[in-house]
Every structure is written in C-alpha cells, then in structure tokens.
Amino acid sequence: MLHVKELSIIENSMLSFPGMTRYGEQLKVTPYTGLSQKLLQRKVILLATAVITEENLFSNGLFQNVYVFYRMFEAMGFLPLMIVNKKPEPDQKIPSYMSDLRLISVEEIAKHPIPVSLYIEVGMSIDSTMRRYLKLCGAKIAKLYLGNIINIDIETPIFYPTMHFAHHVIGELDEIWVSPHYTQHAEYARALNHIDIKKPNPVVPYVWDSQILFGNGERRFEWRPSQGKETFLVLEPNISFQKCSLVPLMILESWYRTYKANNTQWNGEIVVINGERLLLVPFFKAIFNSLDIVKDGLVKMRGRTDILKLLTEFPSGMPICHQWNNEYNYMVLEYFATGYPVMHNASDWSSYGYYYPNSDIGAGAALVETIRKSHAENLGMYKGHARALMWRHSPYNPDVQREWGKIIDGI
C-alpha cells in the first residue's frame, strides 16, 4: 500500500511528463487586450465599403477583406463601423452572418458627427472633402492598398486607353499601408498620394478567415478522391500577366507529353475558368492551338465562375495556380480550407500544399504526378498543415492582433 507521502511524490512527478495535460489546465493563449474598455468608450474605426451582398461577395476580394478586418477590430476591442454611400435596399440579400454589422452612411455621419479614431479605405474611397471632415471628427486617415497598383497604373493606359475608374482619390491621407506581398508598391503609393516617400511605411499583417467561404456553417465543401474522370482546374482571372492561365496550361502540357509518350491514354479534362476571354485574342489562340492537350480535346475554356460554383461542380478537382507579384491569394487559402490539392507558386507558403518555384514548368509537371498518386493517401496530414496556415493568418490569432494593435496605437 502506498503512503500519502509516496502518492504526493508520484503526483508531483507526473506533472513533468511530456505532453501530459492535467485536469483544469488552460492553454496560455490570450487575445490582444490593449484597448479593452467599456462599449461606449471604445475607439471608433470606420471602414469604407459598398454594401456587401450575396451577389458581390465573391466578385471582388476587397469585400471579403473589409469584412474580415471588421471582425478582427471588433475582437480587438474597437468599435468598427462600415461607412457606405447608401444603406442596403430591401431587395438586396445580405449574408445572415452579416446581419449584425454596424452601417453608417456618408450622409448620416455628415449630419450627425461622431468621434472617430481611425478611418481606413480598402479599395473603396471617398472624396478628399469628406476625409477632411472626418479629420475634424478626430480621425486619422489611412489607405490600405491590397493590389498591384503600379502594375495596374502602367498596364491600363497602355492596353485600355478609353477606360476610366476611380482607382486613386488623392488628398487628405495621413497613412499609406500595404500588405506584406505588396511592399514593392509602397514607395509609389506614398509618392502618388503626396506623402513623404522617406516616411516609414507600415506593413500590416495579412488576414483571412474561412467564415465567408463556408457561409458561417451553411455551406460545406470537402475534396474527395475522383471515382471517374480526373479534372484539373485553372481559375485565374486572365486579365493581366499577374494572374494568368498560361503557365498552368504549360505545366499540364509538359506533364501530358510525358504521359502520352508512355503510350498511356489519360481519361481526364482541364477546365480553364474565364478562359473564353483569352480565345478572343488571335495571338493567344496561336499558342493555344499548338498544345497537345488542346489538339486531343482535353481543354474546356469556360466563362467566369465564382469559387462556390466551382467547388460544387468539381468536388474532386485538382487546382493549379500561378501568380506574379501576388504572393498571397484568398483563392489558394480557399482550396487549402477545403482539402483541395492546390499547386501554387507562393514562396512564403512553400511548406504548404504543392509548391513550385516562380514559373518552373518542369517542377510543376512533376507535382502533377505527386498529386494524382498520393494526395488522397496524405489527406489527413494535408488538412493539418492547412489548419496551421489558416491560423497563421487568422484575424483571431493573438499574434496577428498584437501586430495590428501596434500599428494602430502608433498613429
């Protein structure tokens, strides 16, 4: 029989066992609390946006950006408000999980001013006069660029001479922020907006959350092994060199030539979304028609389709992505979150999924076979890695919130 003293020794020694969790223990994960205050004392952050609806939510990543920022600032202890040109119309369908968003129109805040700590523009802009008015309400004005603005500003006048859209509204900006994958445009953005180019430029943490993709639990997507025809998916917008289907097509062409040389017939298809626009260009068609995958009738050039329809139609699809100067991409994270075997060339995510460097067609072609032969077998490990990557960029990750808190507190 063990004596009380001996039991005490054993219990104390058990506390040091690797991996041992004692009853009542709690993980030391705490939220950012630098601004924890009562509701009416919370600092107001305005986020410029159009009304977010079911129809436009997946048409432009900026709407998702704004919503994720809203939820993050809310969790951090701020009081976020979305400032819109006008309130939603009765016939506009708002996602159910967005029904509690605080909206204020430009007209309302002009008539009934409120104290504002920070006003942030992400894609959407208001005129400089209204920015000046918000400064009188106490706001600092920040512009967050989440796009390749210098590339857009070079390409548009060259290739679309008659196009005009309010890409830049100059004046009354205090801060220019950029995402980590757009730091190459920071100096240009400052110069364009009349801000000293020598001024330190905050690089804000990248954030993403799966709530929008899964509709707060109302939708379910999960990759499953193919039971018949294999399908490779290419979902690039094909509107510039930054996100184009050409390299993914050449990767599949290289793989197919090797596969075909072994006298093996492939029972599959290659679906290129938004590929119809490429076929309108004779120069591209000359390249396209020279490919064996095209001659053998394996490529389907489709119109524009959002990610929800794509995941529903192709539950066993194998996506191939390619980007240039767009290191982080919501689409890649959406594939990760659903278990799809995404091949990508985002170097900062090289440890996740199926990575090939730059535009290395040979490395990509080798990965095609890796995906076909082993993804189903390694799906559990793949999902675990995907969860780790999503937590790294989560708006609820305390480390992400602390970094954002430092930037906001600094201004």
C-alpha positions as CSV (number, residue, x, y, z in Angstrom):
1,M,0.0,0.0,0.0
2,L,1.3,3.5,-0.9
3,H,1.6,6.0,1.8
4,V,0.3,9.6,1.5
5,K,3.9,10.9,1.1
6,E,4.6,8.4,-1.7
7,L,1.4,9.4,-3.5
8,S,2.4,13.0,-3.3
9,I,5.8,12.3,-4.9
10,I,4.1,10.3,-7.8
11,E,1.6,13.1,-8.4
12,N,4.3,15.8,-8.5
13,S,6.4,13.7,-10.8
14,M,3.5,13.2,-13.2
15,L,3.4,17.0,-13.8
16,S,6.6,16.8,-15.7
17,F,5.6,14.1,-18.2
18,P,6.0,15.4,-21.8
19,G,2.6,16.0,-23.3
20,M,0.7,15.5,-20.1
21,T,-2.4,17.7,-19.6
22,R,-3.6,17.9,-16.0
23,Y,-7.3,18.4,-15.3
24,G,-8.1,22.1,-15.1
25,E,-5.1,23.4,-17.1
26,Q,-5.7,26.1,-19.6
27,L,-3.6,26.9,-22.7
28,K,-1.8,30.2,-22.4
29,V,-3.5,31.9,-25.4
30,T,-4.9,35.3,-24.7
31,P,-6.4,37.9,-27.0
32,Y,-5.0,41.3,-27.7
33,T,-6.4,43.5,-24.8
34,G,-4.5,46.7,-25.2
35,L,-7.8,48.6,-25.8
36,S,-10.2,46.7,-23.5
37,Q,-12.8,49.3,-22.4
38,K,-16.5,49.7,-21.9
39,L,-18.7,49.8,-25.0
40,L,-19.2,53.5,-25.1
41,Q,-15.5,54.2,-24.6
42,R,-14.3,52.0,-27.5
43,K,-12.4,53.8,-30.2
44,V,-14.4,54.0,-33.4
45,I,-12.9,52.7,-36.7
46,L,-14.6,53.5,-39.9
47,L,-14.2,51.1,-42.9
48,A,-15.2,52.4,-46.3
49,T,-17.1,49.9,-48.4
50,A,-20.1,49.4,-50.7
51,V,-22.9,47.4,-49.2
52,I,-21.8,43.7,-49.1
53,T,-24.4,41.3,-50.5
54,E,-24.5,37.7,-51.6
55,E,-24.2,38.8,-55.2
56,N,-21.0,40.8,-54.9
57,L,-19.2,39.0,-52.0
58,F,-17.2,36.7,-54.4
59,S,-16.9,39.2,-57.3
60,N,-14.2,41.1,-55.6
61,G,-11.8,40.1,-52.8
62,L,-11.9,43.6,-51.3
63,F,-15.4,43.0,-49.9
64,Q,-14.1,39.9,-48.1
65,N,-11.1,41.9,-46.9
66,V,-13.3,44.6,-45.3
67,Y,-15.5,42.1,-43.5
68,V,-12.5,40.2,-42.1
69,F,-11.0,43.5,-40.9
70,Y,-14.3,44.4,-39.3
71,R,-14.5,41.2,-37.2
72,M,-10.8,41.5,-36.2
73,F,-11.1,45.1,-35.0
74,E,-14.3,44.1,-33.1
75,A,-12.4,41.3,-31.4
76,M,-9.6,43.6,-30.5
77,G,-11.8,45.9,-28.6
78,F,-12.5,48.6,-31.2
79,L,-15.9,49.8,-32.3
80,P,-15.9,49.2,-36.1
81,L,-18.4,50.8,-38.4
82,M,-18.8,50.3,-42.1
83,I,-19.3,53.6,-43.9
84,V,-21.3,53.3,-47.1
85,N,-22.7,55.6,-49.8
86,K,-26.2,54.4,-49.0
87,K,-27.9,51.7,-46.8
88,P,-29.0,48.3,-48.3
89,E,-32.1,48.2,-50.4
90,P,-34.9,45.8,-49.3
91,D,-34.3,43.5,-52.3
92,Q,-30.6,43.2,-51.6
93,K,-29.7,39.8,-50.0
94,I,-27.3,40.3,-47.1
95,P,-25.5,37.2,-45.7
96,S,-27.1,36.1,-42.5
97,Y,-23.9,36.3,-40.5
98,M,-23.5,39.9,-41.6
99,S,-26.9,41.0,-40.2
100,D,-25.3,42.5,-37.1
101,L,-22.9,44.7,-38.9
102,R,-23.0,48.4,-38.0
103,L,-23.6,50.5,-41.1
104,I,-23.5,54.3,-41.3
105,S,-24.0,56.3,-44.5
106,V,-21.8,59.2,-45.5
107,E,-24.9,61.4,-45.3
108,E,-25.7,60.3,-41.7
109,I,-22.2,60.9,-40.4
110,A,-22.2,64.3,-42.1
111,K,-25.5,65.3,-40.4
112,H,-24.7,63.7,-37.0
113,P,-20.9,63.7,-36.5
114,I,-19.4,61.2,-34.0
115,P,-15.9,60.9,-32.6
116,V,-13.8,58.8,-34.9
117,S,-10.4,57.4,-34.1
118,L,-9.4,56.0,-37.4
119,Y,-10.8,55.9,-40.9
120,I,-9.5,53.1,-43.3
121,E,-10.0,52.8,-47.0
122,V,-9.5,49.3,-48.6
123,G,-10.2,49.7,-52.3
124,M,-13.2,51.9,-51.7
125,S,-12.6,55.7,-51.4
126,I,-14.5,58.9,-50.5
127,D,-13.5,62.3,-51.8
128,S,-10.9,64.4,-50.1
129,T,-13.5,66.9,-48.7
130,M,-15.2,64.2,-46.7
131,R,-11.8,62.9,-45.5
132,R,-11.1,66.5,-44.2
133,Y,-14.4,66.4,-42.4
134,L,-13.6,63.1,-40.7
135,K,-10.3,64.6,-39.5
136,L,-12.4,67.3,-37.8
137,C,-14.1,64.4,-36.0
138,G,-10.7,63.3,-34.7
139,A,-9.9,60.7,-37.3
140,K,-6.6,59.7,-38.7
141,I,-7.0,58.7,-42.4
142,A,-5.3,55.5,-43.7
143,K,-5.3,54.0,-47.1
144,L,-4.6,50.2,-47.3
145,Y,-3.5,49.1,-50.7
146,L,-4.3,45.4,-51.4
147,G,-3.4,45.3,-55.1
148,N,-0.6,45.7,-57.6
149,I,-1.3,49.4,-58.1
150,I,1.9,50.3,-60.0
151,N,1.3,47.4,-62.4
152,I,-2.3,48.4,-62.9
153,D,-1.4,52.0,-63.5
154,I,1.2,51.0,-66.1
155,E,-1.0,48.5,-67.9
156,T,-4.3,50.4,-68.0
157,P,-3.3,53.4,-70.1
158,I,-1.3,51.1,-72.5
159,F,-3.9,48.4,-73.1
160,Y,-7.2,50.2,-72.2
161,P,-6.8,53.8,-73.4
162,T,-10.6,54.5,-73.1
163,M,-11.1,53.0,-69.6
164,H,-11.6,55.2,-66.5
165,F,-12.3,54.2,-63.0
166,A,-11.7,55.9,-59.7
167,H,-8.6,53.9,-58.8
168,H,-7.0,56.7,-56.8
169,V,-8.6,59.6,-54.9
170,I,-5.7,61.9,-53.9
171,G,-5.6,64.1,-50.9
172,E,-6.0,64.3,-47.1
173,L,-4.4,60.9,-46.4
174,D,-2.2,60.5,-43.3
175,E,-1.0,57.0,-43.7
176,I,-0.3,54.5,-46.5
177,W,-0.4,50.9,-45.5
178,V,0.5,47.8,-47.6
179,S,0.1,44.1,-47.2
180,P,3.4,42.1,-46.9
181,H,3.0,40.8,-50.5
182,Y,2.7,44.4,-51.9
183,T,5.6,46.1,-50.3
184,Q,7.1,46.7,-53.7
185,H,4.4,49.3,-54.3
186,A,4.7,51.2,-51.0
187,E,7.0,54.0,-52.2
188,Y,5.0,54.5,-55.4
189,A,1.8,54.7,-53.3
190,R,3.3,57.4,-51.0
191,A,4.6,59.5,-53.9
192,L,1.2,59.3,-55.6
193,N,-0.6,60.4,-52.5
194,H,1.7,63.3,-51.7
195,I,3.2,61.5,-48.6
196,D,6.9,61.8,-47.9
197,I,8.5,58.7,-49.6
198,K,11.1,58.6,-46.8
199,K,8.4,58.2,-44.1
200,P,8.3,54.7,-42.6
201,N,5.5,52.7,-44.2
202,P,3.6,50.2,-42.0
203,V,3.3,46.7,-43.4
204,V,0.2,45.3,-42.0
205,P,-0.4,41.6,-41.3
206,Y,-2.3,39.6,-43.9
207,V,-5.6,38.2,-42.6
208,W,-8.1,35.6,-43.8
209,D,-10.9,33.6,-42.3
210,S,-13.0,30.7,-43.7
211,Q,-16.3,32.0,-42.4
212,I,-17.3,33.6,-45.7
213,L,-16.3,30.6,-47.8
214,F,-18.4,28.2,-45.6
215,G,-21.2,30.7,-45.1
216,N,-20.9,30.5,-41.3
217,G,-21.6,26.8,-41.5
218,E,-24.4,27.0,-44.0
219,R,-22.2,25.6,-46.8
220,R,-19.9,22.5,-46.8
221,F,-17.1,21.8,-49.2
222,E,-14.6,19.0,-48.9
223,W,-12.4,17.4,-51.5
224,R,-12.8,13.8,-52.2
225,P,-10.9,11.3,-54.4
226,S,-12.1,11.0,-58.0
227,Q,-14.2,8.0,-58.8
228,G,-14.0,8.5,-62.6
229,K,-12.7,11.3,-64.8
230,E,-9.8,13.4,-63.3
231,T,-10.2,17.2,-63.6
232,F,-7.5,19.8,-63.4
233,L,-8.8,23.3,-62.6
234,V,-7.3,26.6,-63.6
235,L,-9.1,29.6,-62.0
236,E,-7.1,32.7,-62.9
237,P,-8.9,35.9,-63.9
238,N,-6.7,36.2,-67.1
239,I,-6.8,40.0,-67.0
240,S,-3.1,40.6,-66.9
241,F,0.3,39.0,-66.6
242,Q,-0.1,38.9,-62.8
243,K,-2.7,36.1,-62.7
244,C,-2.9,34.2,-66.0
245,S,-3.6,30.7,-67.0
246,L,-0.7,30.4,-69.4
247,V,1.8,28.8,-67.1
248,P,-0.6,26.3,-65.6
249,L,-1.6,25.2,-69.1
250,M,2.1,24.8,-70.0
251,I,2.7,22.7,-66.8
252,L,-0.2,20.4,-67.8
253,E,1.1,20.3,-71.4
254,S,4.6,19.2,-70.2
255,W,3.1,16.5,-68.0
256,Y,0.8,15.3,-70.7
257,R,3.5,14.9,-73.3
258,T,5.5,12.7,-71.0
259,Y,2.3,10.7,-70.0
260,K,1.4,10.3,-73.7
261,A,4.9,9.2,-74.7
262,N,4.4,6.2,-72.5
263,N,1.6,5.1,-74.8
264,T,-0.9,5.7,-71.9
265,Q,-4.3,7.3,-72.6
266,W,-5.4,9.8,-70.0
267,N,-9.1,9.9,-69.0
268,G,-9.4,13.4,-67.8
269,E,-10.1,17.1,-68.6
270,I,-8.6,20.5,-68.0
271,V,-11.1,23.2,-67.1
272,V,-10.0,26.8,-67.5
273,I,-12.3,29.4,-65.9
274,N,-12.6,32.8,-67.6
275,G,-10.7,31.2,-70.5
276,E,-13.3,32.4,-73.1
277,R,-11.8,35.9,-73.0
278,L,-8.4,34.5,-74.0
279,L,-9.8,32.9,-77.1
280,L,-10.9,36.3,-78.3
281,V,-7.2,37.2,-78.8
282,P,-5.7,35.7,-82.0
283,F,-2.2,35.9,-80.5
284,F,-3.2,33.7,-77.7
285,K,-5.0,31.3,-80.0
286,A,-1.8,30.7,-81.9
287,I,-0.2,29.4,-78.7
288,F,-3.3,27.6,-77.5
289,N,-3.8,25.7,-80.7
290,S,-0.3,24.4,-80.7
291,L,-0.7,22.4,-77.5
292,D,-1.3,18.6,-77.5
293,I,-3.8,19.0,-74.6
294,V,-5.9,21.2,-77.0
295,K,-5.4,19.0,-80.1
296,D,-6.6,16.0,-78.1
297,G,-9.7,17.8,-76.9
298,L,-8.8,17.8,-73.2
299,V,-9.2,21.6,-72.5
300,K,-12.5,23.3,-71.8
301,M,-12.4,27.1,-71.8
302,R,-15.2,28.3,-69.6
303,G,-16.7,31.7,-68.7
304,R,-16.2,33.4,-65.4
305,T,-17.3,31.3,-62.4
306,D,-17.1,32.0,-58.7
307,I,-15.3,29.6,-56.2
308,L,-18.6,28.4,-54.7
309,K,-19.9,27.1,-58.0
310,L,-16.5,25.6,-58.9
311,L,-16.2,23.6,-55.6
312,T,-19.8,22.4,-56.0
313,E,-19.3,21.2,-59.6
314,F,-15.8,19.7,-59.2
315,P,-15.6,18.0,-55.8
316,S,-12.5,16.0,-56.9
317,G,-10.8,18.8,-58.8
318,M,-7.1,19.4,-58.8
319,P,-6.3,23.1,-59.0
320,I,-3.2,24.7,-60.4
321,C,-2.5,28.4,-59.6
322,H,0.1,30.8,-60.8
323,Q,0.8,34.4,-59.7
324,W,3.3,37.1,-60.2
325,N,3.6,39.8,-57.5
326,N,0.5,38.4,-55.8
327,E,2.2,36.2,-53.2
328,Y,-0.8,35.8,-51.0
329,N,-4.2,34.8,-52.6
330,Y,-7.6,34.1,-51.0
331,M,-8.2,31.5,-53.7
332,V,-5.3,29.4,-52.6
333,L,-6.4,29.6,-49.0
334,E,-9.9,28.6,-50.0
335,Y,-8.5,25.5,-51.7
336,F,-6.5,24.7,-48.6
337,A,-9.5,25.1,-46.3
338,T,-11.5,22.5,-48.4
339,G,-8.7,20.0,-48.7
340,Y,-8.2,20.5,-52.5
341,P,-4.7,19.6,-53.6
342,V,-3.7,23.1,-54.7
343,M,-0.5,23.5,-56.7
344,H,0.9,27.1,-56.2
345,N,4.0,29.2,-56.5
346,A,3.6,31.4,-53.4
347,S,7.1,31.2,-51.9
348,D,6.0,32.3,-48.4
349,W,3.7,29.3,-48.4
350,S,6.2,26.9,-49.8
351,S,5.9,24.5,-46.9
352,Y,2.2,24.1,-47.5
353,G,0.4,22.3,-50.3
354,Y,2.2,21.6,-53.5
355,Y,4.7,24.3,-54.2
356,Y,6.7,25.0,-57.4
357,P,9.1,28.0,-57.6
358,N,8.4,31.0,-59.8
359,S,7.3,29.7,-63.3
360,D,9.1,26.4,-63.2
361,I,7.2,24.3,-65.6
362,G,9.3,21.2,-65.0
363,A,8.8,21.3,-61.2
364,G,5.1,21.8,-61.7
365,A,4.8,18.9,-64.1
366,A,6.5,16.6,-61.6
367,L,4.0,17.7,-58.9
368,V,1.1,16.7,-61.2
369,E,2.0,13.0,-60.7
370,T,2.6,13.6,-57.0
371,I,-0.9,14.9,-56.6
372,R,-2.5,12.2,-58.6
373,K,-0.8,9.4,-56.8
374,S,-0.5,10.5,-53.2
375,H,-2.9,13.3,-52.2
376,A,-5.8,11.0,-51.2
377,E,-3.4,9.0,-49.0
378,N,-1.9,12.0,-47.3
379,L,-5.1,14.0,-47.0
380,G,-5.1,13.9,-43.2
381,M,-1.7,15.4,-42.9
382,Y,-2.5,18.0,-45.7
383,K,-5.6,19.2,-43.7
384,G,-3.5,19.6,-40.6
385,H,-1.0,21.7,-42.4
386,A,-3.8,23.8,-43.9
387,R,-5.2,24.5,-40.5
388,A,-1.8,25.7,-39.3
389,L,-1.6,28.1,-42.3
390,M,-5.1,29.4,-41.7
391,W,-4.4,30.1,-38.0
392,R,-1.2,31.9,-39.0
393,H,-3.4,34.5,-40.9
394,S,-6.5,34.3,-38.7
395,P,-8.0,37.6,-37.6
396,Y,-8.4,35.9,-34.2
397,N,-4.8,34.9,-33.8
398,P,-3.5,36.9,-30.8
399,D,-0.1,37.5,-32.5
400,V,-1.8,38.9,-35.6
401,Q,-4.0,41.2,-33.4
402,R,-1.0,42.4,-31.4
403,E,0.8,43.4,-34.6
404,W,-2.2,45.3,-35.9
405,G,-2.6,46.9,-32.4
406,K,1.0,48.2,-32.6
407,I,0.3,49.9,-35.9
408,I,-3.0,51.4,-34.9
409,D,-1.6,52.6,-31.5
410,G,1.3,54.1,-33.3
411,I,-0.8,56.6,-35.2
